[in-house]
């Protein structure tokens, strides 16, 4: 079950910065998959791992 954060008035808090970081991380992983399939396997794996690491670090750092 996902965690839903609310403000003092009971309204749902939307963290737009977290959504942007998630979109960027997903895009980097998808680019990595495309590079893996079309260009170079090593570079594709590295690119996908960078996207995954970005998402993991943001998840640990985000205390909102």
Backbone as CSV, one residue per row, in Angstrom:
resi,resn,N_x,N_y,N_z,CA_x,CA_y,CA_z,C_x,C_y,C_z
1,UNK,0.842,-1.169,0.000,0.000,0.000,0.000,0.895,1.244,0.000
2,UNK,0.666,2.168,-0.901,1.523,3.355,-0.974,1.265,4.318,0.178
3,UNK,2.282,5.078,0.498,2.166,6.106,1.531,1.617,7.366,0.881
4,UNK,0.580,7.924,1.472,-0.013,9.162,0.981,0.246,10.231,2.022
5,UNK,0.940,11.281,1.622,1.255,12.370,2.548,0.193,13.452,2.436
6,UNK,-0.225,13.968,3.581,-1.214,15.038,3.599,-0.661,16.207,4.402
7,UNK,-1.127,17.416,4.057,-0.711,18.594,4.812,-1.610,18.756,6.037
8,UNK,-1.465,19.856,6.750,-2.213,20.068,7.987,-3.719,20.200,7.753
9,UNK,-4.112,20.523,6.534,-5.533,20.676,6.224,-6.147,19.392,5.664
10,UNK,-5.363,18.350,5.540,-5.868,17.083,5.034,-5.797,16.938,3.525
11,UNK,-5.190,17.909,2.837,-5.045,17.840,1.383,-3.827,16.995,1.026
12,UNK,-3.953,16.231,-0.040,-2.835,15.381,-0.487,-1.687,16.252,-0.993
13,UNK,-0.470,15.951,-0.549,0.723,16.687,-0.954,1.290,16.041,-2.210
14,UNK,1.485,16.834,-3.249,2.049,16.339,-4.497,3.495,16.821,-4.579
15,UNK,4.414,15.887,-4.624,5.835,16.207,-4.683,6.262,16.195,-6.146
16,UNK,6.223,17.365,-6.764,6.542,17.459,-8.188,8.013,17.172,-8.475
17,UNK,8.892,17.534,-7.568,10.310,17.283,-7.782,10.582,15.777,-7.827
18,UNK,9.942,15.020,-6.966,10.128,13.567,-6.957,9.609,12.952,-8.256
19,UNK,8.513,13.482,-8.771,7.989,12.966,-10.047,8.950,13.252,-11.186
20,UNK,9.575,14.442,-11.168,10.555,14.772,-12.216,11.757,13.841,-12.145
21,UNK,12.252,13.611,-10.939,13.403,12.717,-10.779,13.046,11.306,-11.235
22,UNK,11.846,10.851,-10.911,11.416,9.518,-11.352,11.327,9.449,-12.873
23,UNK,10.821,10.494,-13.498,10.724,10.513,-14.961,12.110,10.525,-15.595
24,UNK,13.022,11.285,-15.028,14.392,11.339,-15.552,15.071,9.982,-15.396
25,UNK,14.920,9.362,-14.223,15.529,8.051,-13.994,14.965,7.013,-14.960
26,UNK,13.656,7.044,-15.173,13.039,6.095,-16.109,13.539,6.335,-17.532
27,UNK,13.677,7.596,-17.914,14.170,7.909,-19.260,15.606,7.411,-19.442
28,UNK,16.440,7.603,-18.423,17.833,7.142,-18.513,17.880,5.623,-18.640
29,UNK,17.044,4.926,-17.897,17.013,3.465,-17.999,16.543,3.036,-19.389
30,UNK,15.514,3.682,-19.914,15.033,3.330,-21.255,16.079,3.615,-22.329
31,UNK,16.800,4.717,-22.179,17.899,5.014,-23.102,18.969,3.925,-22.989
32,UNK,19.245,3.500,-21.769,20.214,2.428,-21.562,19.801,1.138,-22.233
33,UNK,18.513,0.816,-22.174,18.017,-0.383,-22.839,18.182,-0.255,-24.353
34,UNK,17.854,0.918,-24.887,18.000,1.130,-26.328,19.472,1.021,-26.750
35,UNK,20.366,1.615,-25.960,21.797,1.527,-26.271,22.257,0.074,-26.169
36,UNK,21.774,-0.651,-25.183,22.129,-2.059,-25.016,21.726,-2.878,-26.242
37,UNK,20.529,-2.621,-26.744,20.027,-3.408,-27.862,20.597,-2.987,-29.215
38,UNK,20.930,-1.724,-29.370,21.305,-1.210,-30.689,22.787,-0.886,-30.863
39,UNK,23.468,-0.465,-29.812,24.823,0.066,-29.984,25.867,-0.820,-29.318
40,UNK,25.918,-0.760,-28.001,26.975,-1.450,-27.260,26.398,-2.001,-25.962
41,UNK,26.601,-3.263,-25.738,26.028,-3.897,-24.549,26.584,-3.315,-23.255
42,UNK,27.875,-3.100,-23.187,28.486,-2.573,-21.958,27.983,-1.169,-21.641
43,UNK,27.945,-0.311,-22.640,27.476,1.060,-22.423,25.995,1.072,-22.046
44,UNK,25.206,0.190,-22.621,23.787,0.116,-22.297,23.546,-0.311,-20.866
45,UNK,24.289,-1.321,-20.430,24.152,-1.784,-19.046,24.571,-0.682,-18.085
46,UNK,25.671,0.003,-18.379,26.141,1.081,-17.518,25.113,2.207,-17.445
47,UNK,24.541,2.581,-18.560,23.544,3.654,-18.595,22.310,3.254,-17.782
48,UNK,21.844,2.037,-17.929,20.682,1.576,-17.167,20.980,1.554,-15.674
49,UNK,22.191,1.165,-15.308,22.565,1.158,-13.894,22.646,2.568,-13.327
50,UNK,23.075,3.518,-14.125,23.117,4.914,-13.668,21.701,5.412,-13.374
51,UNK,20.750,5.098,-14.247,19.364,5.495,-14.007,18.792,4.851,-12.749
52,UNK,19.089,3.584,-12.552,18.623,2.883,-11.365,19.267,3.461,-10.107
53,UNK,20.546,3.779,-10.177,21.230,4.373,-9.036,20.659,5.746,-8.699
54,UNK,20.337,6.529,-9.721,19.723,7.838,-9.484,18.412,7.687,-8.726
55,UNK,17.583,6.752,-9.136,16.312,6.522,-8.455,16.532,6.040,-7.020
56,UNK,17.503,5.165,-6.817,17.758,4.643,-5.476,18.284,5.724,-4.545
57,UNK,19.203,6.533,-5.034,19.756,7.611,-4.207,18.678,8.629,-3.873
58,UNK,17.844,8.970,-4.839,16.761,9.921,-4.572,15.799,9.341,-3.537
59,UNK,15.504,8.058,-3.638,14.609,7.423,-2.683,15.170,7.498,-1.265
60,UNK,16.466,7.321,-1.122,17.090,7.408,0.194,17.167,8.853,0.693
61,UNK,17.378,9.798,-0.215,17.570,11.187,0.181,16.267,11.938,0.387
62,UNK,15.198,11.481,-0.241,13.912,12.193,-0.184,13.259,11.949,1.171
63,UNK,13.166,12.994,1.943,12.542,12.873,3.268,11.264,13.700,3.366
64,UNK,10.648,13.968,2.227,9.437,14.793,2.255,8.244,14.013,2.764
